[in-house]
Amino acid sequence: MSHTYKVIELVGSSPISSDEAIKNAVISAGQSLKHLRWFEVIETRGHLEAGLIAHWQVTIKVGFTIEV
C-alpha cells in the first residue's frame, strides 16, 4: 500500500523544555489533523531572562497521510 503525505510547519512553545515545546505542537496539531505520522525538528530557539532560559520555541515539520 502506498501513501501520500502532506507536510506542515509548526512552532511549539514551552517554559519547561524543548521536548515539551515539541509535544505541545504535536498535541495541538493532533486536535485538528488526522493520521499524524512523523515530525522533524527544524529549529530550536529560546528566550533568556537574567541569563537563564525562560522559554523554548521549537519549529517542527509534521507529516501526515492524506486520504485520496
CORFENKA-V293648 format. One record per backbone hydrogen bond with DSSP energy under -1.0 kcal/mol. CO is the residue of the C=O (numbers start at 1). NH is the residue of the N-H. If there is no record, write none. Layout:
BEGIN
co=CO nh=NH
co=CO nh=NH
END
This chain:
BEGIN
co=4 nh=66
co=6 nh=64
co=8 nh=62
co=10 nh=60
co=12 nh=58
co=14 nh=56
co=17 nh=21
co=18 nh=22
co=19 nh=23
co=20 nh=24
co=21 nh=25
co=22 nh=26
co=23 nh=27
co=24 nh=28
co=25 nh=29
co=26 nh=30
co=29 nh=32
co=29 nh=33
co=35 nh=65
co=38 nh=63
co=40 nh=61
co=43 nh=59
co=45 nh=57
co=47 nh=54
co=47 nh=55
co=49 nh=52
co=52 nh=49
co=55 nh=47
co=56 nh=14
co=57 nh=45
co=58 nh=12
co=59 nh=42
co=59 nh=43
co=60 nh=10
co=61 nh=40
co=62 nh=8
co=63 nh=37
co=63 nh=38
co=64 nh=6
END
